[in-house]
Amino acid sequence: MTAHAVVATTLAVARAAAPHGPANFLNGTFSNFWFVLILKVVLLMGLVLTVPLGIGYMEHKVLAHMQHRLGPMEAGRFHGWAQLIADGVKFIQKEDVIPDAADPLIFTLAPAVALVPYIVIFLVIPFGRTIWGENLDVGIFYTLAIGSVGVVGVLMAGWASANKFSLIGALRAAAQLIAYELPLVLAAVAVVMQAGTLSLVGIAEAQHRYWFVFTQPVAFVVFLVASLAELTRPPFDMPVADSEIIFGAYTEYTGLKFAFFLLAEYAGIVALSGIASVLFLGGYLGPPRIAGLLPQPIWMMAKVGALSFLVVWLRATYPRLREDQLQRFSWVVLIPMMLADIMVTAFVKVAVK
């Protein structure tokens, strides 16, 4: 099933599950269901294919400045503006190589399985009070469940490559997901308890007086740390440690297949930054006293951009953690912290009522 088919099917099913609340601006503007469905798919795919590329372009430039890399500054006459175009042309021109011992079907499907979950996550991330794909009453549950599917693509890539280094990288990624999925979910649970709803739009609206980052600072930090681990971004990039296992599960991939894995990584950065913005930073709501200075989508994109920049900055500044350190940090530190935070949240919630 293609990404477009998955998005269209999810939209159709989710329409009946949407809670009562503010209507999507497209639904309020057009009455034809199929026209609105197609328009949502087009806008969604346009968002997925442009914003993550912008984050990748930003990473090129940020690392070039911080580490004095000359390469990303040379493509184009001014400041290396054509670097992204050069990368795209390079990926298209590279030969699509499949190892002789590999499973060709699984090897080919793996990049799509890694990318599609992040595409459908964008369905429920609100960029305004009426700017969203679907407002599910279980929106946060949906995002966390779908986001966990991406590691299946990594496992498929590692196993199908018939390469021991690829398999080691895939197993490391799976172990890391298991270790950090629980603190990620617990951080979201603390916010859901305070907001009293699972809808992402409802959670954003619950922060009209103050952002939850001020009442849930521990959950915010834990969510960011667990998100980095989910994305296998530094300092949690041991599954793709080039000095040990070449490039993990992606070692045998070339050309567009490798490009899809990179796109999945950057789409994941944007998606998890968007979820963190909604859960802790008010989403599309600006600071209470100055919220009206900018349109809601601008506030949302500014928060997503700031968190994405943090992810990029950590790649250039923080050392890689060992595999044993990664697992221990989650089970010994993050999970007990979040269990204590949830208990405090529950106590305060009951005491206030």
Sequence and secondary structure as in RCSB ss.txt:
>XXXX:A:sequence
MTAHAVVATTLAVARAAAPHGPANFLNGTFSNFWFVLILKVVLLMGLVLTVPLGIGYMEHKVLAHMQHRLGPMEA
GRFHGWAQLIADGVKFIQKEDVIPDAADPLIFTLAPAVALVPYIVIFLVIPFGRTIWGENLDVGIFYTLAIGSVG
VVGVLMAGWASANKFSLIGALRAAAQLIAYELPLVLAAVAVVMQAGTLSLVGIAEAQHRYWFVFTQPVAFVVFLV
ASLAELTRPPFDMPVADSEIIFGAYTEYTGLKFAFFLLAEYAGIVALSGIASVLFLGGYLGPPRIAGLLPQPIWM
MAKVGALSFLVVWLRATYPRLREDQLQRFSWVVLIPMMLADIMVTAFVKVAVK
>XXXX:A:secstr
  HHHHHHHHHHHHHHH  SSS  HHHHH   HHHHHHHHHHHHHHHHHHHHHHHHHHHHHHHHHHHT SGGGTS
SSSTTTTHHHHHHHHHHHS     TTS HHHHHHHHHHHHHHHHHHTTT  SBTTB S   TTHHHHHHHHHTTH
HHHHHHHHHHTT HHHHHHHHHHHHHHHHHHHHHHHHHHHHHHHHT S HHHHHHTTSSS TTTT HHHHHHHHH
HHHHHTT TTS GGG HHHHTTGGGTT  HHHHHHHHHHHHHHHHHHHHHHHHHHS TT   TTTGGGS HHHHH
HHHHHHHHHHHHHHHHHS    HHHHHHIIIIIIHHHHHHHHHHHHHHHHHH 
